[in-house]
Amino acid sequence: MTTPKPPVSELDASVQRLPGGTVAVVIAGGVSPTRNQVDWAIGRADSACVIAADSGADHARELGLTVDVAVGDFDSVSDATQAWLHTSGTRLDAHPETKDFSDLELALELAAETAPDRIVALGLSGGRADHEFINLTVLASDRWANKNVLGISDDTLVTVVRSKYVAIGEPGAVLSVVAVAGPARLTTDGLVFGLEDEEISPTSSRGLSNAFKGSHATITVSEGTALVFQPAAGAYLWDAQP
């Protein structure tokens, strides 16, 4: 009998865990991640730092997480969570409501300062379209270019690729590659529609809706930066180089 697969929104953390090392997990204020997604993000890490971006603290409290740092203007955080933060030993990095950067960007800056091997951002989707767009593009900032950076937006794994990424997925599963912050030159292997040293523009749909031929696909970026989108279920970070 074939064991039923879990819903796409549920990552099987016991099977698809990320590798060891140190990780900074950022909980943003979009759609709340599941506990399985958080466990997957931490994976087999030797140490993990959890950072809540504003109302991401509400998600963290509901998930039973220990938050190391909470950052933002806290205008969207519930009274119950604010009380919890003050009594739980969480370090608070408060900012005025009128500021130059989003709460997520501030959280990513703090994450990078912890010198992790990778940064995983969760809760990126939901709410305003401009917020979601910035949440995805800010992952690719040059300020954390020396880190492996990835995130989960709804049921989609988003990986920042500046060199090489070996993706794992089911044959036929959709995978998209999008240039960000300028053109990117790509070579792919293991996708239905291959790219060979081809430059794609961030305003082009050239890399949209490709698909796995088998269970592995390699995306090599020789110039620029790309975001790789794939279903979160059945996918994990196999070999990404900053």
PEVEN-V319302 format. One record per backbone hydrogen bond with DSSP energy under -0.5 kcal/mol. CO is the residue of the C=O (numbers start at 1). NH is the residue of the N-H. If there is no record, write none. Layout:
# PEVEN-V319302
[[CO NH] [CO NH]]
This chain:
# PEVEN-V319302
[[7 10] [9 11] [11 13] [12 15] [12 16] [18 44] [21 46] [21 47] [22 117] [22 118] [23 25] [23 49] [24 26] [24 120] [25 27] [25 51] [26 28] [26 122] [27 53] [34 38] [35 39] [36 40] [37 41] [38 42] [39 43] [40 18] [42 45] [47 23] [49 25] [49 51] [50 68] [50 69] [51 27] [52 54] [52 71] [53 56] [54 57] [55 58] [55 59] [56 60] [57 61] [58 62] [59 63] [60 64] [60 65] [61 64] [65 67] [66 68] [68 91] [69 52] [70 93] [71 54] [72 95] [78 82] [79 83] [80 84] [81 85] [82 86] [83 87] [84 88] [85 90] [91 70] [92 94] [93 72] [97 99] [102 106] [103 107] [104 108] [105 109] [106 110] [107 111] [108 112] [109 113] [110 114] [111 114] [111 116] [112 115] [117 148] [118 24] [119 150] [120 26] [121 152] [122 28] [123 30] [125 31] [128 132] [129 133] [130 134] [131 135] [132 136] [133 137] [134 138] [136 139] [137 140] [138 141] [141 144] [142 145] [144 147] [147 149] [148 119] [149 160] [150 121] [151 158] [152 123] [152 124] [152 154] [153 156] [155 232] [156 153] [157 230] [158 151] [159 161] [159 228] [161 226] [163 221] [164 241] [165 167] [165 219] [166 238] [166 239] [167 217] [170 173] [173 212] [174 231] [175 210] [176 229] [178 227] [180 225] [184 186] [184 200] [185 222] [185 223] [186 198] [187 220] [189 218] [190 213] [190 214] [192 194] [195 188] [195 197] [198 186] [200 184] [201 204] [205 208] [207 177] [207 210] [210 175] [211 192] [212 172] [215 169] [217 167] [218 189] [218 220] [219 165] [219 221] [220 187] [220 222] [223 185] [225 180] [226 161] [227 178] [227 229] [228 159] [229 176] [230 157] [232 235] [236 238] [239 166] [241 162] [241 163]]
